């Protein structure tokens, strides 16, 4: 059974880089069945999609975060990672990784439409000095 | 940008009640709308995708409807384990609604 687990530092200083890894178990990350993504949730608030990656390395990012985000994949380790630079207190959140299922495509393009099928448990990252 | 507005933001209901939650998109999203349930301290769980398709393993008391800009999640007969926060998500830009907290009356 597919499982996802986030890992990384729980505390990051302002202006530094937040780095998290999601380890996929119970299945291969190199599958055509899924994209892989990151979503975050500030304490007591709603959900925000950060970005997604395919095992081939193709990425999609939330435009509001795109200038600060890098998502990468390591198929040899069955992991994908998130880097968010120049963090501030507003980046304090629970960060989730998830598997994304493509259920359609945008008309006239290859842009996939996803739902977030399976989520990791999440990890709280606090930005504070 | 697509804005997703859920209403109400919270509601109180009793076990056995029929509950409906609405999600409105700022522009047409066809049927590219998904619903999630989140319990305190837990990750969200997919309930409905493509507006009305029930995810495998989700009880049949959950149903979804709508297209274009207006969507509804209905819980046919509220059970104790259904008290949670519910979120919609559109698949054009992956924007989530603000959530609807379903509490005990």
Interface residues (C-beta under 8 A of the other chain):
Chain A: X46 X47 X48 X49 X52 X62 X96 X101 X103 X104 X106 X113 X114 X115 X116 X117 X118 X119 X120 X121 X122
Chain B: X32 X34 X36 X42 X43 X44 X45 X46 X49 X50 X55 X87 X89 X91 X92 X93 X94 X95 X96 X97 X98 X99
